Amino acid sequence: MDEWRKRQRPPETSAPAPSGALPARVGVPPLPSWLVPRPRLTDRLSRGVLGPLTVVVGPVGAGKSAVAVEWAHTRSAPGPVAWVTCDGSEEQPDVFWSRVPAALREAGVDLPDLSAMPRLATVDPATGAGADGLTSVTSLEDWPLLVASVAASLAGREDPVVLVLDDFQPETGSPVALGTAALLRHAAPALRLVVVSRRDPPLHLHRYRLAGELTELRTADLAFDDRETAALLAQHGVEVPRQAVSTLRDRADGWAAGLRLAAMSMQRHPHPEKFVAQFAGDDEAVVSYLVEEVLDGQSPAMRDLLLSTSVLEHLNTELATELAGREAGAHFAALVGQNSFLQYMGNGWYRCHRMFADVLRVRLRHEAPGLVPGLHSRAASWLAEHGLLAEAVRHALAAGDWRQASRLIVHQLAIGQVLALTDARLPNELVRLTPADLRDLPGQSLDPETALVAAAAALRRGEQPACVQALELADRLLSRLPREESDRVARCRLSHAVVRMTKDRCCDPPAARAAAADVEGLFADVPRTLLADRPELKALALSIRGRAELREGGLKAAEASLTAGLKAAGAAENEALRRDCLAELALLEVVRGRFRAADELAGHAQRPPLPAGMPEDPSRAALHVVRAWVGMARLESGRARSELARAHAALRTAPDPFVAGIGSLVAQLVSAMERGTPPPPGTVEAIPDTAEWLADGLRRPVRQACAASVGAIRAHTLRRPGSDDRTAVPEHRRQDEPPPVDALSAREQDVLQRLAQMMTTEEIAAELYLSVNTVKTHLKSVYRKLAVTRRSAAVRRARELELL
């Protein structure tokens, strides 16, 4: 606040200052007793005055002048400091231009005698009164002479001088603005100007900014941080926990006056922490302060503009005009230039200071409560048309219009945002406030869109019966829509299928697969450009389709669907869908016997770690089974057993017969490895043939993966424990049995399997995404380990060892 400035103001009827005395509005004010030290800002001022121009711009009560006073008393200026407190003197050029020389002389700067300019000699710099006791009204022809004289005197100095103009708010093109700009330009390099103002001063800031000669402290810089807030509270004897300090600072948006008003109230409050939780812009002291200091001083058109746009979090010229009307909207540029409570956010958008916006909303509800729903509704329509869906939905909800909110969501195909299929989320109150029973809504609000959003919100809350009921209602309402509304019907049916797909993907995979097929069929009936902005829908459909294709035995089709789904999930920034696709791809690679690739995919799926609060995550069990088989392939039975136990626990909450079957198969192989004896020759063929969960298209790749694992187990168990001689014959092996071989690596097993399929070296390289030379290197290693020199001999030898 600006108490120190008010204390410097003499009564309006005060007599002129005695001869030789310092005028009341000239000279550095004393440090106020309530000052909160802010070295981070005074340091910036100290660096700023090394250049020609520094501006400190912020709203009323932001602590601008207090920072400048603190800096002036630190004695870190490059030269003497002359201070002028304007207090409206910018509107009286004779008063202002009498104060500037007086302030410079007070700071010890030698200036020429101005008595030769009679009009100036008769003006008292403290009151602006002439010899006749009236405010002097003179022609403007003397001001250029005075500015030129002062500028020439300053330009001739060797040491710089700092001139602070506090509360400096002249109109553009006024004698004060023009004269100050000229003084700054011609008094260089000695003059260092510091301007403290509520709005940008008309001093050609862009020129100094481009030249790198401008230092700016604005509203965001002036905002108190947590340390400064705690120091302010301590001045009032208030102690609260660190979290409460942060909450208070956040609620006040760092506004100095708001924080001090809160501290004064907390002094008298029996429970300061409870006060912090309730403190907002509707606090009586805050409302009174801002209404008196800001709102009451506005013109009727500017006041209407402020109140009408107060319902917005962010605003620009077009949106302000849409809400306030063309006449009031024409003042938006002036509002932005004159009000530091509006902070520029880039691209033409502004944000109103939080507490000031709260005060404006309080006044709007008090003065014109009937206008509020209409303002929110118009804002929702404009924002939706310009692609700002989340803000549009928030305003529709604030207007109490469920129909508008629901239509915005469904027609923009944003039902996935309600279902949390993407990081772009709609307001939380949508899910929280959407009624579970649609009979609670007015009859005119019941339409397919409202029912669909209610179904999605219920599913998000975990209320399955309410979701099913709302879906059934939406289906009935859709059947009543006229044929000419085909585009609306397509969007509603697509949203309906998306909700069903999400609802059934864990508990009813066949139903989810059917819903995914419906979704993909409806993609052709909605605008392609709109669908491109909703990758989460495609990601979910592809994930469910790929999952089904894998279990049906279509490995190549599943790989294509899951890879495309992974890309779409990345575009949607949805970690859950990304993890589902990665887990299924890892499972696919395990079935193919590519254990290294499966392990890498599983590792990617677990980064970041799986969240603990998702018991029905369908990817959890698959990932554990994959890692169990990889552990078994690496002869790490302990790791494999541990992963199988986790998979079993996950399958209890998200059953999956296919994953359970793979887990059972791995468990048998692990048991054989732990017994220390190789599985019997018929094991590989018997297990898949008796597995009802295994599709026909999967039997061959699963056999090959099992054979690779069995081969590794046999190669391991045929060696004598504790012996370094790998050619020693174990007691249980027949004398005519082939000698044991070194275990093949996972990649060598991949090459061997394709060798048995009569694939050429080039075909193997393409299949495994390897170079031809790399495949040849693996083949040489396989021949060496199997003690053969030809392909046919290698395949025959591998079959003898049950590696195929």
C-alpha positions in Angstrom: 0.0 0.0 0.0 1.0 3.6 -0.3 0.6 4.9 3.2 4.0 6.6 3.1 2.9 8.6 0.1 -0.3 9.7 1.7 1.7 10.9 4.8 3.8 13.1 2.5 0.8 14.9 1.1 0.0 18.3 2.8 -3.6 19.4 3.2 -5.1 21.0 0.2 -5.2 24.4 2.0 -1.6 24.4 3.1 0.5 27.5 2.6 3.5 27.7 0.4 6.7 26.2 1.9 9.0 28.7 3.6 11.9 30.0 1.5 14.7 27.5 1.4 12.6 24.6 2.7 12.2 21.3 0.8 8.8 21.1 -1.0 6.5 18.4 0.4 6.5 16.5 -2.9 10.3 16.7 -3.6 13.0 14.5 -2.0 13.3 10.8 -1.2 10.5 9.8 1.3 11.6 8.2 4.6 11.6 4.5 4.9 8.1 3.3 6.2 8.1 1.3 9.4 6.1 -1.5 7.8 8.6 -2.0 4.9 9.3 -5.6 4.0 12.9 -5.8 2.7 13.0 -7.0 -0.9 16.7 -7.3 -2.0 15.9 -9.3 -5.1 14.1 -6.2 -6.5 16.4 -3.5 -5.2 19.3 -5.4 -6.7 17.5 -5.2 -10.1 17.0 -1.5 -9.7 20.6 -1.0 -8.9 21.6 -2.8 -12.1 18.9 -0.9 -14.0 20.1 2.6 -13.1 23.3 1.8 -14.9 21.3 2.3 -18.0 19.2 5.3 -19.1 15.7 4.2 -18.3 14.1 1.9 -15.6 10.3 1.5 -15.3 8.5 0.0 -12.3 4.9 -0.6 -13.5 2.2 -2.4 -11.4 -1.3 -2.0 -10.1 -2.4 0.0 -7.1 -1.1 -1.5 -3.9 1.6 -3.6 -5.6 4.4 -2.0 -3.5 6.1 -0.2 -6.4 7.0 3.0 -4.5 8.0 1.0 -1.4 10.6 -0.9 -3.5 11.9 2.4 -5.0 12.2 4.0 -1.6 14.0 1.0 -0.2 16.4 1.1 -3.1 17.0 4.8 -2.7 18.0 4.4 0.9 20.4 1.6 0.1 22.9 4.2 -1.3 23.7 1.8 -4.2 22.9 4.4 -6.9 25.7 5.5 -9.3 25.2 9.2 -8.2 22.8 11.5 -6.3 19.1 10.6 -6.3 16.5 13.3 -7.1 12.9 12.3 -6.2 9.7 13.8 -7.4 6.3 12.5 -6.2 4.0 13.5 -8.9 0.5 13.0 -7.4 -1.3 14.4 -10.4 1.1 17.2 -11.1 1.5 15.7 -14.6 -1.8 17.4 -15.4 -0.3 20.8 -14.4 2.9 21.3 -16.5 3.9 24.4 -14.5 3.8 22.5 -11.2 5.6 19.5 -12.6 8.4 21.4 -14.2 8.9 23.4 -11.1 9.3 20.3 -9.0 11.9 18.6 -11.3 14.6 21.4 -10.9 13.8 21.6 -7.2 14.3 17.8 -6.7 17.6 18.0 -8.6 18.9 20.9 -6.5 17.8 19.0 -3.4 20.0 16.1 -4.5 22.9 18.5 -4.9 22.8 19.0 -8.7 23.9 22.5 -9.9 21.4 24.1 -12.2 21.3 27.5 -13.9 19.3 30.3 -12.3 15.8 30.1 -13.7 14.7 33.4 -12.4 15.1 34.9 -15.9 11.9 33.0 -16.8 9.3 35.1 -15.0 6.4 32.7 -15.4 8.3 30.0 -13.6 9.7 32.3 -11.0 6.1 33.1 -9.8 5.2 29.4 -9.3 5.6 27.8 -5.9 6.9 24.2 -6.6 5.1 22.8 -3.5 1.6 23.9 -4.3 1.7 25.0 -7.9 0.2 28.4 -6.9 1.2 31.7 -8.5 1.8 35.0 -6.7 -1.9 35.7 -6.9 -2.7 32.5 -5.0 -4.3 30.8 -8.1 -2.9 28.0 -10.1 -0.7 29.5 -12.8 -1.9 28.9 -16.3 0.8 29.9 -18.8 1.6 29.2 -22.4 3.7 26.1 -23.3 6.5 28.0 -24.9 8.6 28.2 -21.7 8.7 24.4 -21.1 11.0 23.5 -24.0 13.4 26.2 -22.8 13.4 24.9 -19.3 13.9 21.3 -20.5 16.7 22.3 -22.7 18.4 24.3 -19.9 18.1 21.4 -17.4 19.2 18.8 -20.1 22.2 20.9 -21.0 23.3 21.2 -17.4 22.9 17.5 -16.8 24.7 16.5 -20.1 27.7 18.4 -19.0 28.1 16.4 -15.8 30.8 13.8 -15.4 29.0 11.9 -12.7 25.5 10.5 -13.4 22.4 11.6 -11.5 19.2 9.5 -10.9 15.8 11.1 -11.3 12.9 9.2 -9.8 9.4 10.1 -11.0 7.0 8.4 -8.6 3.3 8.0 -9.6 4.1 9.3 -13.0 1.1 9.0 -15.3 1.0 11.7 -17.9 -1.3 11.5 -21.0 0.4 10.7 -24.3 1.4 13.8 -26.1 1.0 16.0 -23.1 3.6 18.7 -22.3 4.9 16.7 -19.4 5.2 13.5 -21.5 6.9 15.3 -24.4 9.2 17.3 -22.1 10.3 14.2 -20.0 11.0 12.2 -23.2 13.1 15.1 -24.5 14.9 15.5 -21.1 15.8 11.8 -21.1 17.0 12.0 -24.7 19.2 15.1 -24.4 20.5 14.7 -20.9 22.3 11.5 -21.7 24.5 9.9 -20.6 24.4 11.6 -17.2 20.7 11.3 -16.5 19.3 7.9 -15.3 15.5 8.0 -15.2 13.4 5.7 -12.9 9.7 5.9 -13.5 7.2 4.4 -11.0 3.7 4.2 -12.5 0.5 2.2 -12.7 0.7 2.1 -16.4 3.3 2.2 -19.2 4.7 5.8 -19.4 4.6 7.4 -22.8 8.4 7.5 -23.2 8.9 5.4 -26.3 9.7 2.3 -24.3 10.0 0.1 -27.4 13.0 2.1 -28.6 14.9 1.6 -25.4 13.8 -2.0 -25.2 15.1 -2.8 -28.7 18.4 -1.0 -27.8 18.8 -3.0 -24.6 18.7 0.1 -22.5 15.4 -0.5 -20.6 15.0 -2.3 -17.3 11.4 -3.3 -16.4 9.9 -4.4 -13.1 6.3 -5.3 -13.7 3.3 -6.9 -11.8 4.7 -10.4 -11.9 8.1 -9.2 -10.6 6.5 -7.2 -7.8 4.4 -10.1 -6.6 5.5 -11.3 -3.1 7.2 -14.7 -2.9 6.7 -17.0 0.1 9.7 -15.6 2.0 8.5 -12.1 1.7 5.0 -13.1 2.6 6.2 -14.8 5.8 8.2 -11.6 6.7 5.1 -9.5 6.2 3.0 -11.7 8.4 5.7 -11.7 11.0 5.5 -7.9 11.1 1.9 -8.3 12.3 2.8 -11.1 14.8 1.1 -13.8 12.7 2.8 -17.2 12.5 1.4 -20.0 10.3 2.9 -23.1 8.7 4.8 -22.8 5.5 2.0 -24.4 3.5 -0.5 -21.8 4.8 2.0 -19.0 3.8 2.2 -20.4 0.3 -1.6 -20.8 0.1 -2.2 -17.2 1.2 0.4 -15.9 -1.3 -1.3 -17.9 -4.1 -4.8 -16.7 -3.2 -3.6 -13.0 -3.2 -1.6 -13.6 -6.4 1.4 -12.0 -4.5 -0.4 -8.6 -4.3 1.2 -6.6 -1.5 -1.9 -4.7 -0.5 -4.0 -7.9 -0.4 -1.4 -9.7 1.7 -1.2 -6.8 4.2 -5.0 -6.5 4.5 -5.1 -10.3 5.1 -2.3 -9.9 7.8 -4.2 -7.2 9.5 -7.3 -9.4 9.6 -5.3 -12.4 10.8 -4.1 -10.4 13.8 -7.6 -10.4 15.2 -8.6 -13.9 14.0 -8.6 -16.7 16.5 -7.6 -19.3 13.9 -5.3 -17.7 11.3 -5.0 -20.9 9.3 -8.7 -21.2 8.8 -8.7 -17.5 7.7 -6.2 -18.4 5.0 -8.4 -21.2 3.7 -11.3 -18.7 3.4 -9.5 -15.6 2.2 -10.4 -14.5 -1.3 -11.3 -11.5 -3.3 -14.7 -11.2 -1.6 -13.0 -10.1 1.6 -14.7 -6.9 2.8 -11.5 -5.0 3.3 -10.2 -6.0 -0.2 -13.4 -5.1 -1.9 -13.6 -1.8 -0.2 -10.0 -0.9 -1.0 -10.1 -1.8 -4.7 -13.6 -0.3 -5.3 -12.4 3.0 -3.8 -8.9 3.0 -5.4 -9.7 1.6 -8.8 -13.3 0.9 -9.8 -14.9 4.1 -8.7 -12.4 6.1 -10.7 -13.4 4.5 -14.0 -15.7 6.0 -16.6 -19.1 4.3 -17.1 -18.0 2.6 -20.3 -14.7 1.3 -18.7 -16.6 0.2 -15.7 -19.1 -1.8 -17.8 -16.1 -3.4 -19.6 -14.4 -4.4 -16.4 -17.6 -5.9 -14.9 -18.7 -7.7 -18.0 -15.3 -9.4 -18.6 -14.8 -10.3 -15.0 -16.4 -13.7 -15.6 -13.3 -14.6 -17.8 -10.0 -16.1 -16.7 -8.3 -14.9 -19.9 -9.5 -12.3 -22.3 -8.6 -10.6 -25.6 -10.1 -7.8 -27.6 -12.6 -9.9 -29.6 -13.9 -11.8 -26.5 -14.2 -8.6 -24.5 -16.2 -7.0 -27.3 -18.4 -10.2 -27.5 -19.3 -9.9 -23.8 -19.4 -6.1 -23.2 -20.7 -5.0 -26.6 -19.1 -3.0 -29.3 -19.2 0.4 -27.6 -17.6 -0.9 -24.3 -15.2 -3.2 -26.2 -13.8 -0.2 -28.1 -12.2 0.8 -24.8 -10.3 -2.4 -24.4 -7.0 -1.0 -25.7 -7.3 1.9 -23.2 -8.1 -0.5 -20.4 -5.0 -2.6 -21.1 -2.8 0.5 -21.3 -4.1 2.0 -18.1 -4.7 -1.0 -15.8 -1.7 -3.0 -14.6 -4.2 -5.5 -13.1 -4.4 -6.9 -16.6 -1.2 -9.0 -17.2 -0.2 -9.8 -20.8 0.1 -13.5 -21.5 1.1 -13.4 -25.1 -0.6 -13.7 -28.5 -3.1 -10.9 -27.6 -4.4 -12.6 -24.4 -4.5 -11.0 -20.9 -5.1 -12.3 -17.5 -6.8 -10.3 -14.8 -5.1 -10.2 -11.4 -6.9 -12.9 -9.3 -8.0 -10.7 -6.4 -9.1 -7.8 -8.6 -11.1 -10.3 -10.8 -12.7 -11.6 -7.6 -13.7 -8.1 -6.6 -15.2 -7.4 -10.0 -17.2 -10.6 -9.8 -18.6 -9.6 -6.4 -19.6 -6.2 -7.8 -21.2 -7.8 -10.8 -23.3 -10.2 -8.8 -24.3 -7.4 -6.5 -25.2 -4.9 -9.2 -26.5 -7.1 -12.0 -26.9 -10.8 -11.0 -29.3 -11.5 -13.9 -26.5 -10.8 -16.4 -24.1 -13.5 -15.1 -25.6 -16.6 -16.8 -25.8 -14.9 -20.1 -22.3 -13.7 -20.0 -21.0 -17.2 -19.2 -23.1 -18.6 -22.1 -21.8 -16.1 -24.6 -18.3 -16.7 -23.5 -18.8 -20.5 -23.9 -20.0 -20.1 -27.5 -17.2 -17.8 -28.5 -14.5 -19.9 -26.9 -15.9 -23.1 -28.5 -15.8 -21.5 -31.9 -12.2 -20.6 -31.4 -11.1 -24.1 -30.3 -10.8 -23.4 -26.5 -13.0 -26.3 -25.5 -12.0 -26.7 -21.8 -12.7 -23.0 -21.1 -15.9 -23.1 -23.1 -17.2 -26.1 -21.1 -16.3 -24.3 -17.8 -18.3 -21.3 -18.8 -21.3 -23.4 -19.9 -21.2 -25.2 -16.5 -21.0 -21.8 -14.8 -24.1 -20.8 -16.7 -25.9 -23.9 -15.4 -26.5 -25.1 -19.0 -25.8 -28.8 -19.1 -27.2 -29.1 -22.6 -24.7 -26.6 -24.0 -21.7 -28.2 -22.1 -22.6 -31.7 -23.3 -23.1 -30.6 -26.9 -19.8 -28.9 -26.9 -18.1 -32.0 -25.7 -19.8 -34.5 -28.0 -19.8 -32.4 -31.1 -16.1 -31.8 -30.7 -15.5 -35.6 -30.1 -14.0 -34.8 -26.8 -15.6 -37.6 -24.9 -12.2 -39.1 -24.4 -11.2 -36.1 -22.3 -14.1 -36.9 -19.9 -12.8 -40.5 -19.8 -9.2 -39.3 -19.0 -7.9 -40.8 -22.3 -5.7 -37.8 -22.8 -3.7 -35.3 -20.8 -6.0 -32.6 -22.1 -8.7 -32.7 -19.5 -12.0 -30.9 -19.1 -12.8 -29.1 -15.9 -13.0 -31.4 -12.9 -16.4 -30.1 -11.9 -17.8 -31.7 -15.0 -17.2 -35.2 -13.6 -17.9 -34.2 -10.0 -21.2 -32.3 -10.7 -22.7 -34.3 -13.5 -25.8 -36.0 -11.9 -25.7 -39.8 -11.7 -29.5 -39.8 -12.1 -30.5 -37.8 -15.1 -34.0 -37.3 -13.7 -32.4 -34.6 -11.6 -32.0 -32.5 -14.7 -34.7 -30.3 -16.2 -36.7 -32.0 -19.0 -35.4 -29.6 -21.7 -31.8 -30.7 -20.9 -32.4 -34.3 -21.8 -30.8 -35.1 -25.1 -28.4 -37.7 -26.4 -25.4 -35.5 -25.7 -26.3 -35.0 -22.1 -26.9 -38.7 -21.5 -23.5 -39.6 -23.2 -21.6 -37.1 -21.0 -23.4 -38.4 -17.9 -22.4 -41.9 -18.9 -18.8 -41.0 -19.3 -18.7 -39.0 -16.1 -20.3 -41.9 -14.2 -17.7 -44.3 -15.6 -14.9 -42.0 -14.6 -16.3 -42.0 -11.1 -16.5 -45.8 -11.1 -20.3 -45.9 -11.1 -20.9 -48.7 -13.6 -24.7 -49.1 -13.2 -25.2 -45.4 -13.7 -23.0 -45.5 -16.8 -25.0 -48.4 -18.3 -28.3 -46.7 -17.5 -27.2 -43.4 -19.2 -25.9 -45.3 -22.2 -29.3 -47.0 -22.6 -31.0 -43.6 -22.3 -28.7 -42.1 -24.9 -29.5 -45.0 -27.3 -33.2 -44.4 -27.0 -32.8 -40.7 -27.5 -30.6 -41.2 -30.5 -33.2 -43.3 -32.2 -35.6 -40.3 -32.1 -33.3 -37.9 -33.9 -34.4 -36.9 -37.4 -32.5 -38.3 -40.4 -31.4 -34.9 -41.6 -29.2 -34.6 -38.5 -26.9 -37.3 -39.8 -23.7 -35.5 -38.7 -25.0 -35.1 -35.2 -26.1 -38.7 -35.1 -22.6 -39.9 -36.2 -20.8 -37.9 -33.5 -23.2 -39.1 -30.9 -22.9 -42.8 -32.0 -19.1 -42.5 -32.1 -19.1 -41.1 -28.5 -21.4 -43.9 -27.5 -19.1 -46.5 -28.8 -16.1 -44.9 -27.2 -17.7 -45.0 -23.8 -18.7 -48.7 -24.3 -15.1 -49.5 -25.5 -13.7 -47.9 -22.3 -16.2 -49.6 -20.1 -15.6 -53.1 -21.4 -11.9 -53.2 -22.2 -11.0 -54.8 -18.9 -14.1 -56.8 -18.0 -15.5 -57.9 -21.3 -12.8 -58.0 -24.1 -15.2 -59.3 -26.8 -17.6 -56.5 -26.2 -14.8 -54.0 -26.2 -13.6 -55.5 -29.6 -17.1 -55.0 -31.0 -17.2 -51.4 -29.7 -13.8 -50.7 -31.2 -15.0 -52.0 -34.6 -18.0 -49.6 -34.3 -15.6 -46.8 -33.5 -13.4 -47.5 -36.5 -16.4 -47.8 -38.8 -17.8 -44.4 -37.6 -14.5 -42.6 -38.2 -15.4 -42.2 -41.8 -18.6 -40.3 -40.9 -17.0 -37.5 -38.9 -14.7 -34.7 -40.2 -11.1 -35.9 -40.7 -9.6 -32.6 -39.4 -11.6 -33.0 -36.2 -10.6 -36.6 -35.8 -6.9 -35.7 -36.3 -7.1 -33.6 -33.1 -8.5 -36.6 -31.1 -5.6 -39.2 -31.3 -6.8 -40.8 -28.0 -9.9 -42.3 -29.8 -7.7 -43.9 -32.4 -5.2 -45.1 -29.8 -7.8 -46.8 -27.7 -9.5 -48.5 -30.7 -6.1 -49.7 -32.1 -5.0 -50.9 -28.7 -8.1 -53.0 -28.3 -8.0 -54.3 -31.9 -4.4 -55.2 -31.6 -5.0 -57.0 -28.3 -7.7 -59.1 -29.9 -5.7 -59.8 -33.1 -2.8 -61.1 -31.0 -5.1 -63.6 -29.1 -6.7 -64.6 -32.4 -3.3 -65.5 -33.8 -2.8 -62.7 -36.3 0.7 -61.7 -35.3 1.5 -59.4 -38.2 -1.9 -57.7 -38.0 -1.5 -57.3 -34.2 1.9 -55.8 -34.6 0.7 -53.3 -37.1 -2.3 -52.3 -35.0 -0.3 -52.0 -31.7 2.5 -50.1 -33.3 0.0 -47.6 -34.8 -1.8 -47.4 -31.4 1.5 -46.7 -29.7 2.1 -43.8 -32.0 -1.4 -42.4 -31.4 -1.1 -42.9 -27.6 2.1 -40.8 -27.8 0.3 -38.1 -29.7 -2.5 -38.1 -27.1 0.2 -38.1 -24.2 -1.7 -41.0 -22.6 0.7 -43.1 -20.5 -2.0 -45.8 -19.8 -2.7 -46.4 -23.5 1.0 -46.3 -24.3 1.7 -48.9 -21.7 -1.1 -51.1 -22.9 0.4 -51.1 -26.5 3.9 -51.7 -25.3 2.8 -54.6 -23.0 1.0 -56.3 -25.8 3.9 -55.8 -28.2 6.2 -57.3 -25.6 3.8 -60.3 -25.2 3.8 -60.6 -29.0 7.6 -60.7 -29.1 7.7 -63.4 -26.4 5.3 -65.6 -28.3 7.7 -65.2 -31.3 10.6 -66.2 -29.1 12.3 -62.8 -29.4 13.1 -62.5 -25.7 15.6 -59.6 -25.9 13.1 -57.5 -27.9 10.4 -58.4 -25.4 12.5 -57.5 -22.5 13.3 -54.1 -24.0 9.6 -53.4 -24.7 8.6 -54.4 -21.2 11.3 -52.0 -19.8 9.9 -49.1 -21.9 6.4 -50.0 -20.6 7.5 -49.7 -17.0 9.0 -46.2 -17.4 7.6 -44.4 -15.6 6.7 -47.0 -13.0 3.2 -48.5 -13.0 0.9 -46.5 -10.7 -0.1 -48.4 -7.6 -3.7 -47.2 -7.6 -4.8 -49.0 -10.8 -5.8 -52.5 -9.8 -7.6 -53.2 -13.2 -4.7 -52.2 -15.4 -4.8 -54.8 -18.1 -1.2 -54.4 -19.0 0.1 -55.3 -15.5 -0.3 -59.1 -15.8 1.0 -59.2 -19.3 4.2 -57.3 -18.4 4.8 -59.7 -15.4 4.4 -62.8 -17.6 6.7 -61.4 -20.3 9.4 -60.7 -17.7 8.9 -64.1 -16.2 9.5 -65.8 -19.6 12.5 -63.6 -20.2 13.9 -64.5 -16.8 13.3 -68.2 -17.5 15.1 -67.9 -20.9 18.0 -66.4 -19.1 18.0 -69.3 -16.6 17.0 -67.0 -13.7 14.4 -69.1 -12.0 14.0 -66.9 -9.0 13.2 -63.9 -11.1 10.8 -65.9 -13.2 9.0 -67.2 -10.1 8.7 -63.7 -8.6 7.2 -62.3 -11.8 4.8 -65.2 -12.1 3.5 -64.5 -8.6 2.9 -60.9 -9.4 1.2 -61.9 -12.7 -1.1 -64.3 -10.7 -2.1 -61.5 -8.4 -2.8 -59.1 -11.2 -5.0 -61.6 -13.0 -7.3 -61.9 -10.0 -8.5 -58.3 -10.7 -8.1 -58.2 -14.5 -8.7 -61.8 -15.8 -7.1 -62.7 -19.1 -7.2 -66.3 -20.2 -4.5 -65.8 -22.8 -2.0 -64.2 -20.4 -3.0 -66.8 -17.8 -2.2 -69.6 -20.3 1.1 -68.2 -21.2 1.9 -67.9 -17.5 1.0 -71.5 -16.9 3.3 -72.5 -19.8 6.2 -70.5 -18.4 5.6 -72.0 -14.9 6.0 -75.6 -16.3 9.2 -74.6 -18.1 10.5 -73.0 -14.9 9.7 -76.2 -12.9 11.6 -78.3 -15.4 14.6 -76.0 -15.1 14.5 -76.0 -11.3 14.4 -79.9 -11.2 17.7 -79.9 -13.0 16.5 -82.3 -15.7 15.7 -81.4 -19.2 11.9 -81.6 -20.1 10.9 -84.8 -21.8 11.0 -84.9 -25.6 7.2 -84.6 -26.0 6.8 -81.5 -23.8 7.0 -78.9 -26.4 4.4 -80.6 -28.6 2.0 -81.6 -25.8 1.5 -78.3 -24.0 0.2 -76.1 -26.9 -2.1 -78.9 -28.2 -4.0 -79.1 -24.9 -4.3 -75.3 -24.5 -7.8 -74.1 -25.2 -6.7 -70.5 -24.8 -4.3 -70.8 -27.7 -5.5 -69.9 -31.2 -4.5 -72.1 -34.1 -2.4 -69.3 -35.6 -0.3 -69.2 -32.4 0.5 -72.9 -32.0 3.5 -72.9 -34.3 5.2 -69.7 -32.9 4.5 -70.8 -29.3 6.0 -74.2 -30.0 9.1 -72.6 -31.5 9.4 -70.2 -28.5 9.1 -73.2 -26.1 11.6 -75.1 -28.1 14.1 -72.3 -27.8 13.6 -72.3 -24.1 13.8 -76.0 -23.7 17.0 -76.1 -25.8 18.5 -73.5 -23.4 17.4 -75.6 -20.4 18.8 -78.8 -21.9 22.1 -77.1 -22.8 22.3 -75.9 -19.2 21.3 -79.1 -17.4 23.5 -81.4 -19.6 26.6 -79.8 -18.0 28.0 -81.4 -14.9 27.4 -79.0 -11.9 30.6 -77.4 -10.7 32.7 -78.7 -13.6 34.6 -76.3 -15.9 34.9 -79.1 -18.5 31.9 -78.6 -20.8 32.7 -81.7 -22.8 32.4 -84.0 -19.8 29.6 -86.6 -20.2 27.1 -86.6 -17.3 26.2 -89.8 -15.7 22.6 -89.8 -17.0 23.6 -89.3 -20.7 24.0 -92.3 -23.0 27.4 -92.9 -24.4 26.1 -92.6 -28.0 24.3 -89.3 -27.3 25.7 -86.3 -29.2 28.2 -84.2 -27.2 26.7 -81.1 -25.4 27.1 -77.7 -26.9 27.4 -74.1 -25.7 24.0 -72.5 -25.2 22.8 -70.3 -28.1 22.1 -66.7 -27.4 18.5 -65.4 -27.9 19.4 -63.8 -31.3 21.2 -67.0 -32.4 18.1 -68.9 -31.6 16.0 -66.5 -33.7 18.4 -67.0 -36.6 18.3 -70.8 -36.2 14.5 -70.9 -36.2 14.3 -69.1 -39.5 17.1 -71.3 -40.8 14.8 -74.2 -40.2 12.1 -72.5 -42.2 14.4 -72.5 -45.2 14.7 -68.7 -45.3 17.6 -67.1 -47.1 20.1 -65.0 -45.4 18.5 -61.8 -46.8 15.0 -62.9 -45.7 16.3 -63.6 -42.2 17.9 -60.1 -42.1 14.7 -58.4 -43.2 12.6 -60.4 -40.7 14.9 -59.6 -37.7 15.7 -56.1 -38.8 19.4 -56.9 -39.0 22.1 -56.4 -41.6 23.0 -59.3 -43.8 26.6 -59.3 -42.4 25.2 -59.5 -38.8 23.1 -62.5 -39.8 26.2 -64.2 -41.3 28.1 -63.6 -38.1 25.3 -65.2 -36.1 25.2 -68.2 -38.5 29.0 -68.8 -38.1 28.5 -68.8 -34.3 25.6 -71.2 -34.6 27.7 -73.6 -36.8 30.6 -73.4 -34.4 28.5 -74.2 -31.3 26.7 -77.0 -33.0 29.9 -78.4 -34.5 28.6 -78.3 -38.1 29.5 -76.6 -41.4 26.2 -76.6 -43.3 22.7 -75.3 -42.9 21.0 -78.7 -43.2 23.4 -80.2 -40.6 22.8 -77.3 -38.3 19.0 -77.8 -38.4 19.4 -81.6 -38.0 21.7 -81.1 -35.0 19.4 -78.6 -33.4 16.4 -81.0 -33.7 18.5 -83.7 -32.1 19.1 -81.4 -29.1 15.5 -80.3 -29.2 16.5 -76.7 -29.9 13.8 -76.7 -32.7 
